[in-house]
Amino acid sequence: MDSDFKTSFIPKKPLAEERVPVKTRSFGLVSLIAGVIFFATLLAGVGVYLYKSSLTSQVAELSTSLARARAAFEPSLVETLQTLDKRLNASKEVLALHTTVSPIFRSLEDLTLKSVRFTKFGYEVDPDTNRITVKMSGTARSYTSIALQSDMLGKNKYFRDVVFSNLQLDAAGNVGFDLGFSVDPAYLNYSNTISAQSAPSSGTVPQSNN
């Protein structure tokens, strides 16, 4: 047997090649997205907390300022102003219900003819409607003057049911009469009267010599 023949049991080449596992990119991308979402949620939570803290601080500062403003007013002064306000409101209510007859005299002054003279004046107030009924007496130069005077009084839209009665001719040729009419309460309201006096005048009614 040839002694130079050598047998080796160590394989010179690997029987099977090692397979190295290949890492996929999908796992890394999911981790990246999850990390971004986590940090975004964390930042949002911190922002909400800081915003809430800021609002709480502002509310506290406003409450403190309001308390200081209230303390700046003296309680006695506030009570005095409240009492004054009640008195002013009560005065307004009284004026709203108050009536005056001065508008009647102003209208009679503007509407009475030179040929007519009034000798008596009186009035009555209806407690239910506050309507005033005026009763007057006087004399006129003629029956024509009375007719014209009736037309003149009718120019005032607040005078209602103007009636001349008890016409009597005296020895001098003058005609005595009684006069009655009612007046709309709105015309005699004190507040309306003050407003009318402050408004510019539109002129007087022309007079007649009849």
C-alpha positions as CSV (number, residue, x, y, z in Angstrom):
1,M,0.0,0.0,0.0
2,D,1.2,3.4,-0.9
3,S,2.1,5.4,2.2
4,D,1.8,8.7,0.5
5,F,-1.9,8.5,0.1
6,K,-3.5,10.7,2.8
7,T,-7.2,10.8,3.7
8,S,-8.7,14.0,5.3
9,F,-12.1,14.1,6.9
10,I,-12.2,17.9,7.1
11,P,-14.3,19.2,4.2
12,K,-12.5,21.9,2.3
13,K,-15.9,23.6,1.3
14,P,-18.8,24.1,3.5
15,L,-21.5,21.6,3.0
16,A,-24.2,24.3,3.0
17,E,-23.9,28.1,2.6
18,E,-25.1,30.2,5.6
19,R,-28.1,32.4,4.8
20,V,-27.9,35.8,6.4
21,P,-31.5,37.2,7.2
22,V,-32.3,40.3,5.3
23,K,-33.9,43.1,7.3
24,T,-37.0,44.6,5.7
25,R,-37.6,48.4,5.6
26,S,-41.3,48.1,6.5
27,F,-40.5,47.6,10.2
28,G,-38.3,50.7,10.3
29,L,-40.9,52.9,8.6
30,V,-43.6,51.9,11.0
31,S,-41.4,52.7,14.0
32,L,-40.6,56.1,12.5
33,I,-44.3,56.9,12.0
34,A,-45.1,55.8,15.5
35,G,-42.4,57.9,17.0
36,V,-43.5,61.0,15.1
37,I,-47.1,60.4,16.3
38,F,-45.9,60.0,19.9
39,F,-43.9,63.2,19.9
40,A,-46.7,65.1,18.2
41,T,-49.2,63.9,20.8
42,L,-46.7,64.8,23.6
43,L,-46.2,68.3,22.2
44,A,-50.0,68.8,21.8
45,G,-50.6,67.8,25.4
46,V,-47.9,70.2,26.6
47,G,-49.4,73.0,24.5
48,V,-52.9,72.4,25.9
49,Y,-51.5,72.4,29.4
50,L,-49.7,75.6,28.9
51,Y,-52.7,77.3,27.2
52,K,-55.0,76.2,30.1
53,S,-52.5,77.6,32.6
54,S,-52.4,80.9,30.7
55,L,-56.2,81.2,30.7
56,T,-56.3,80.4,34.4
57,S,-53.8,83.1,35.1
58,Q,-55.7,85.6,33.0
59,V,-59.0,84.8,34.8
60,A,-57.3,85.3,38.2
61,E,-55.8,88.7,37.1
62,L,-59.2,89.9,35.8
63,S,-60.9,88.8,39.1
64,T,-58.3,90.7,41.1
65,S,-58.8,93.8,38.9
66,L,-62.6,93.6,39.3
67,A,-62.3,93.3,43.0
68,R,-60.1,96.4,43.1
69,A,-62.5,98.4,40.9
70,R,-65.4,97.5,43.2
71,A,-63.5,98.5,46.3
72,A,-62.7,101.8,44.6
73,F,-66.3,102.9,44.9
74,E,-67.5,104.0,48.3
75,P,-70.6,102.0,49.4
76,S,-72.2,105.2,50.7
77,L,-71.8,106.9,47.3
78,V,-73.3,103.9,45.5
79,E,-76.3,104.0,47.9
80,T,-76.8,107.7,47.4
81,L,-76.8,107.3,43.6
82,Q,-79.3,104.5,43.8
83,T,-81.6,106.7,45.9
84,L,-81.3,109.6,43.5
85,D,-82.1,107.3,40.6
86,K,-85.3,106.1,42.3
87,R,-86.3,109.7,42.9
88,L,-85.7,110.7,39.3
89,N,-87.8,107.8,38.1
90,A,-90.6,108.7,40.4
91,S,-90.5,112.3,39.2
92,K,-90.7,111.1,35.6
93,E,-93.8,109.1,36.4
94,V,-95.4,112.1,38.1
95,L,-94.7,114.3,35.1
96,A,-96.1,111.7,32.7
97,L,-99.4,111.8,34.6
98,H,-99.5,115.5,35.3
99,T,-101.8,117.7,33.2
100,T,-101.9,121.5,32.6
101,V,-104.6,123.8,31.2
102,S,-102.2,126.3,29.8
103,P,-102.4,124.9,26.3
104,I,-106.1,125.7,26.3
105,F,-105.4,129.4,27.1
106,R,-102.7,129.6,24.4
107,S,-105.1,128.2,21.8
108,L,-107.9,130.5,22.8
109,E,-105.5,133.4,22.5
110,D,-104.5,132.4,19.0
111,L,-108.0,131.4,17.8
112,T,-110.3,134.0,19.4
113,L,-111.7,136.6,17.0
114,K,-111.5,140.3,17.8
115,S,-115.3,140.5,17.5
116,V,-115.7,137.9,20.3
117,R,-115.1,138.3,24.0
118,F,-115.1,135.6,26.7
119,T,-116.3,136.5,30.1
120,K,-116.3,133.2,32.0
121,F,-114.1,130.1,32.0
122,G,-114.3,126.8,33.8
123,Y,-113.5,123.2,33.3
124,E,-114.2,119.7,34.7
125,V,-112.0,116.6,34.6
126,D,-113.5,113.2,33.9
127,P,-111.7,110.8,36.5
128,D,-112.0,107.8,34.2
129,T,-110.7,109.3,30.9
130,N,-108.8,112.4,32.2
131,R,-110.7,114.3,29.5
132,I,-111.3,117.9,30.3
133,T,-114.7,119.5,29.5
134,V,-114.5,123.3,29.1
135,K,-117.4,125.6,29.8
136,M,-117.3,129.2,28.8
137,S,-119.5,132.3,28.3
138,G,-119.1,135.4,26.3
139,T,-120.5,137.9,23.8
140,A,-120.1,138.5,20.1
141,R,-120.9,141.4,17.8
142,S,-123.2,139.3,15.6
143,Y,-124.4,135.7,14.9
144,T,-121.9,135.7,12.0
145,S,-119.1,136.3,14.5
146,I,-120.2,133.2,16.5
147,A,-120.3,131.0,13.3
148,L,-116.8,132.2,12.4
149,Q,-115.6,131.6,15.9
150,S,-116.9,128.1,15.8
151,D,-114.9,127.4,12.6
152,M,-111.8,128.9,14.2
153,L,-112.0,126.6,17.3
154,G,-112.5,123.7,15.0
155,K,-108.9,124.3,13.6
156,N,-107.5,122.8,16.8
157,K,-107.7,119.0,16.4
158,Y,-107.6,118.5,20.2
159,F,-110.9,120.5,20.7
160,R,-113.8,118.1,20.4
161,D,-117.6,118.7,20.2
162,V,-117.4,122.5,20.1
163,V,-121.0,123.7,20.7
164,F,-122.3,127.3,21.1
165,S,-125.7,127.5,23.0
166,N,-128.0,129.9,24.8
167,L,-127.7,132.6,22.2
168,Q,-129.3,135.8,23.4
169,L,-129.3,139.2,21.7
170,D,-128.9,142.1,24.1
171,A,-130.0,145.8,23.9
172,A,-126.7,146.8,22.3
173,G,-127.1,144.3,19.5
174,N,-124.4,142.0,20.8
175,V,-125.1,138.3,21.1
176,G,-124.5,136.5,24.4
177,F,-123.6,132.8,24.3
178,D,-122.4,129.8,26.2
179,L,-119.6,127.6,24.8
180,G,-118.7,124.0,25.6
181,F,-116.1,121.6,24.2
182,S,-113.9,118.8,25.4
183,V,-110.1,118.5,25.2
184,D,-108.0,115.5,24.4
185,P,-105.9,114.6,27.5
186,A,-102.7,114.2,25.3
187,Y,-102.9,117.9,24.5
188,L,-102.7,118.8,28.2
189,N,-100.0,116.4,29.2
190,Y,-97.2,118.3,30.9
191,S,-94.3,116.6,29.2
192,N,-95.9,117.2,25.8
193,T,-96.5,120.8,26.6
194,I,-92.8,121.3,27.5
195,S,-91.8,119.6,24.2
196,A,-94.1,121.8,22.3
197,Q,-92.8,125.0,23.9
198,S,-89.2,124.0,23.0
199,A,-90.2,123.4,19.3
200,P,-90.0,126.3,16.8
201,S,-93.3,128.1,16.4
202,S,-95.3,127.7,13.2
203,G,-97.0,131.1,13.5
204,T,-100.3,132.2,14.8
205,V,-103.7,131.8,13.3
206,P,-104.9,134.9,11.3
207,Q,-107.5,137.0,13.1
208,S,-110.8,138.3,11.7
209,N,-112.5,141.6,12.4
210,N,-116.0,140.3,12.0
